[in-house]
């Protein structure tokens, strides 16, 4: 339920605010209500559509809101992520659905890269039974899962093992990544932001992620709805690097629409 008109600090008929004050109140409104539209800003603050849009663009550029069609939604900061083994049973149903939907994008005989993380692991799990697939990975759990599968060729990339994520990273991994190619790359991510793109937490892993994105002709991000609109500390790549996002049906509709407007395929599992 929206707050009554009197809760706004200024209206078209009330005292004028400076641009800085107006933008502060816009941020507060977005945080309380979860969304604001250009029309609401015009009506409540007595400004033109051009001014309202400039306010939103400035706030988005500063990382204080996320711009969506016709308005804005909040930006959320990623909390520190627990180790992979702890995350195994978090949002398990969502990850399984996303993994199944993402694996459905793979055709028999294709080569794919599967990155680290619990959601990417579910992609690998649902590839079992797809004939003639080649899986390239820097994930130890993916290697262990597929090692005994006779119909899948597995290429493991070595390097320094990161115990928290059970992934191989570092210069050896990055050099190996330069030698491989795949039709599709499936990668998990800590945060996806309309303004800040793909972000993650651990810089050495991010360097591997950037190299992974260059491996495939198509990049598929697998992430549940809790990762959407989230910004983690380290930049990985702009949204333009992504072709497809596979998420779940609880993803905010405004966010999904904004991704599609940018030319991305969005699959809701």
C-alpha positions as CSV (number, residue, x, y, z in Angstrom):
1,X,0.0,0.0,0.0
2,X,1.3,3.4,-0.9
3,X,1.9,6.1,1.7
4,X,-0.6,9.0,1.8
5,X,0.3,12.1,-0.1
6,X,1.1,13.9,3.2
7,X,4.1,11.7,3.7
8,X,5.9,13.3,0.8
9,X,8.2,16.2,1.8
10,X,7.0,18.4,-1.0
11,X,4.3,18.6,-3.7
12,X,3.7,20.7,-6.7
13,X,1.8,23.1,-4.4
14,X,4.2,22.9,-1.5
15,X,7.7,24.4,-0.8
16,X,10.3,23.8,-3.5
17,X,13.2,21.5,-2.7
18,X,16.7,21.8,-4.1
19,X,17.8,19.2,-6.7
20,X,19.9,17.5,-4.1
21,X,17.1,17.4,-1.5
22,X,14.7,16.1,-4.1
23,X,17.0,13.3,-5.1
24,X,17.5,12.3,-1.4
25,X,13.7,12.0,-1.0
26,X,13.5,10.0,-4.2
27,X,16.0,7.5,-2.8
28,X,14.1,7.3,0.5
29,X,10.9,6.6,-1.4
30,X,12.4,3.9,-3.5
31,X,13.8,2.2,-0.4
32,X,10.5,2.3,1.4
33,X,8.1,1.4,-1.4
34,X,10.3,-0.6,-3.7
35,X,9.6,1.4,-6.8
36,X,9.0,5.0,-8.0
37,X,7.8,6.2,-11.4
38,X,8.6,9.3,-13.4
39,X,5.0,10.3,-13.2
40,X,5.0,10.1,-9.4
41,X,8.1,12.3,-9.2
42,X,6.5,14.9,-11.5
43,X,3.3,14.9,-9.5
44,X,4.8,15.0,-6.0
45,X,7.6,17.4,-6.7
46,X,6.1,19.6,-9.4
47,X,8.9,19.0,-11.9
48,X,9.0,18.2,-15.6
49,X,9.4,14.7,-17.0
50,X,12.9,15.7,-18.2
51,X,13.9,16.8,-14.7
52,X,12.5,13.6,-13.2
53,X,14.5,11.5,-15.7
54,X,17.7,13.5,-15.0
55,X,17.2,12.9,-11.3
56,X,16.9,9.2,-11.9
57,X,19.8,9.0,-14.3
58,X,22.0,10.8,-11.8
59,X,21.0,8.6,-8.9
60,X,21.5,5.5,-11.0
61,X,25.0,6.7,-12.1
62,X,25.8,7.2,-8.4
63,X,24.7,3.6,-7.7
64,X,21.9,4.6,-5.4
65,X,19.0,3.2,-7.5
66,X,18.4,0.9,-10.4
67,X,16.9,2.5,-13.4
68,X,14.0,0.5,-15.0
69,X,11.5,1.5,-17.7
70,X,9.3,4.3,-16.5
71,X,11.0,4.7,-13.1
72,X,13.4,3.0,-10.6
73,X,13.8,0.2,-8.1
74,X,16.2,-0.2,-5.2
75,X,19.9,-1.3,-5.3
76,X,20.9,-4.1,-2.9
77,X,24.4,-4.7,-1.7
78,X,25.6,-8.3,-1.7
79,X,26.3,-9.7,1.8
80,X,29.5,-11.9,2.2
81,X,28.8,-15.3,0.7
82,X,29.3,-18.4,2.8
83,X,31.5,-21.3,1.4
84,X,30.1,-23.5,-1.3
85,X,29.5,-26.5,1.0
86,X,27.4,-24.3,3.3
87,X,25.4,-23.0,0.4
88,X,24.6,-26.4,-1.0
89,X,21.2,-26.6,0.6
90,X,20.2,-22.9,0.3
91,X,17.5,-22.2,-2.2
92,X,18.0,-25.8,-3.4
93,X,14.7,-26.1,-5.2
94,X,15.3,-22.9,-7.1
95,X,18.8,-24.0,-8.1
96,X,17.5,-27.4,-9.3
97,X,14.9,-25.7,-11.5
98,X,17.3,-23.2,-12.9
99,X,19.9,-26.0,-13.6
100,X,17.3,-28.1,-15.4
101,X,16.1,-25.1,-17.5
102,X,19.7,-24.1,-18.3
103,X,20.7,-27.7,-19.3
104,X,17.7,-27.7,-21.6
105,X,19.6,-25.1,-23.7
106,X,22.3,-27.6,-24.5
107,X,22.0,-29.7,-27.7
108,X,23.6,-33.2,-28.1
109,X,27.2,-33.0,-29.2
110,X,27.8,-29.4,-28.0
111,X,30.8,-28.3,-26.0
112,X,30.0,-26.2,-22.9
113,X,31.9,-24.5,-20.1
114,X,30.5,-24.8,-16.6
115,X,31.9,-22.5,-13.9
116,X,32.0,-22.8,-10.2
117,X,29.1,-22.4,-7.7
118,X,26.1,-24.3,-6.5
119,X,23.7,-23.2,-9.3
120,X,26.3,-24.1,-12.1
121,X,26.7,-27.5,-10.4
122,X,23.0,-28.1,-11.0
123,X,23.4,-27.4,-14.7
124,X,26.1,-30.1,-14.8
125,X,23.8,-32.5,-12.9
126,X,21.0,-32.1,-15.4
127,X,23.4,-32.6,-18.4
128,X,23.7,-36.3,-17.4
129,X,22.0,-38.2,-20.2
130,X,22.6,-35.6,-23.0
131,X,24.7,-37.6,-25.5
132,X,28.0,-36.5,-26.9
133,X,28.4,-33.4,-24.7
134,X,31.9,-32.1,-23.8
135,X,32.1,-30.2,-20.5
136,X,35.0,-27.9,-19.7
137,X,35.2,-26.8,-16.1
138,X,37.3,-25.3,-13.4
139,X,35.0,-26.6,-10.7
140,X,36.1,-29.6,-8.6
141,X,32.5,-30.6,-7.7
142,X,31.6,-30.6,-11.4
143,X,34.6,-32.8,-12.2
144,X,33.7,-35.2,-9.4
145,X,30.0,-35.3,-10.6
146,X,30.8,-36.1,-14.2
147,X,33.9,-38.2,-13.9
148,X,32.1,-41.5,-14.3
149,X,29.7,-40.4,-17.1
150,X,30.7,-42.4,-20.2
151,X,28.7,-40.2,-22.6
152,X,30.3,-37.0,-21.5
153,X,33.8,-35.9,-22.3
154,X,35.2,-33.9,-19.3
155,X,38.1,-31.4,-19.6
156,X,39.3,-30.2,-16.2
157,X,41.3,-27.0,-15.9
158,X,44.0,-27.1,-13.2
159,X,45.4,-24.3,-11.1
160,X,45.3,-23.1,-7.5
161,X,42.4,-24.7,-5.6
162,X,40.2,-22.1,-3.8
163,X,38.9,-24.2,-0.8
164,X,35.9,-22.0,-0.1
165,X,34.5,-22.4,-3.6
166,X,36.3,-25.7,-4.6
167,X,37.3,-24.0,-7.8
168,X,40.6,-23.7,-9.7
169,X,41.8,-20.2,-10.2
170,X,45.0,-18.3,-10.8
171,X,47.5,-17.8,-13.6
172,X,47.6,-21.5,-14.6
173,X,43.8,-21.6,-14.9
174,X,43.8,-18.4,-16.9
175,X,46.4,-19.7,-19.3
176,X,44.4,-23.0,-19.8
177,X,41.3,-21.0,-20.5
178,X,43.0,-19.3,-23.4
179,X,43.4,-22.7,-25.0
180,X,39.7,-23.8,-25.0
181,X,36.5,-22.9,-26.7
182,X,32.9,-23.8,-26.2
183,X,29.5,-23.2,-27.8
184,X,28.0,-22.0,-24.4
185,X,29.4,-20.8,-21.1
186,X,27.3,-21.3,-18.0
187,X,28.4,-19.2,-15.1
188,X,27.0,-18.3,-11.7
189,X,27.4,-14.8,-10.3
190,X,27.0,-13.0,-7.0
191,X,25.2,-10.0,-8.3
192,X,23.5,-8.7,-11.5
193,X,22.8,-4.9,-11.7
194,X,21.3,-3.0,-14.5
195,X,23.9,-0.2,-13.9
196,X,26.9,-2.1,-12.6
197,X,26.6,-5.3,-14.6
198,X,28.0,-8.6,-13.3
199,X,29.8,-8.4,-9.9
200,X,31.5,-10.8,-7.6
201,X,33.4,-10.8,-4.3
202,X,36.8,-12.3,-4.6
203,X,39.2,-10.6,-7.0
204,X,41.4,-13.7,-8.0
205,X,38.2,-15.6,-8.8
206,X,36.9,-12.5,-10.8
207,X,40.0,-12.6,-13.0
208,X,39.2,-16.2,-13.8
209,X,35.6,-15.3,-14.5
210,X,36.6,-12.6,-17.0
211,X,38.7,-15.2,-18.9
212,X,35.8,-17.7,-18.7
213,X,33.5,-15.2,-20.4
214,X,35.8,-15.2,-23.5
215,X,35.6,-19.0,-23.9
216,X,32.1,-19.3,-25.3
217,X,30.1,-18.0,-28.2
218,X,27.1,-17.6,-25.9
219,X,27.2,-16.6,-22.2
220,X,24.5,-17.9,-20.0
221,X,24.2,-16.6,-16.4
222,X,22.5,-18.9,-14.0
223,X,21.2,-17.0,-10.9
224,X,18.2,-17.2,-8.6
225,X,16.1,-14.0,-8.0
226,X,18.1,-13.1,-4.8
227,X,21.1,-12.2,-7.1
228,X,19.1,-9.8,-9.2
229,X,19.5,-6.1,-8.5
230,X,22.5,-7.0,-6.2
231,X,25.9,-5.3,-6.4
232,X,29.0,-7.1,-5.0
233,X,32.4,-5.4,-4.5
234,X,34.3,-6.4,-7.6
235,X,33.2,-5.7,-11.2
236,X,33.3,-8.7,-13.6
237,X,31.8,-7.6,-16.9
238,X,29.1,-5.3,-18.3
239,X,25.6,-6.8,-19.0
240,X,26.4,-6.6,-22.7
241,X,28.7,-9.7,-22.2
242,X,25.6,-11.8,-21.4
243,X,23.3,-13.4,-24.0
244,X,20.9,-15.3,-21.7
245,X,19.9,-15.2,-18.0
246,X,18.3,-18.2,-16.5
247,X,16.5,-17.4,-13.2
248,X,13.4,-18.3,-11.3
249,X,9.7,-17.2,-11.5
250,X,10.2,-15.0,-8.4
251,X,12.4,-12.6,-10.3
252,X,11.1,-9.0,-10.2
253,X,9.1,-8.4,-13.4
254,X,10.6,-4.9,-13.8
255,X,14.1,-6.3,-13.7
256,X,13.3,-9.1,-16.2
257,X,11.6,-6.6,-18.5
258,X,14.7,-4.4,-18.4
259,X,17.0,-7.3,-19.3
260,X,14.9,-8.2,-22.2
261,X,14.8,-4.6,-23.4
262,X,18.6,-4.8,-23.5
263,X,18.4,-7.7,-25.9
264,X,18.9,-10.6,-23.5
265,X,17.0,-13.8,-23.5
266,X,15.5,-14.4,-20.0
267,X,14.4,-17.9,-19.1
268,X,12.2,-18.2,-16.0
269,X,12.4,-21.6,-14.3
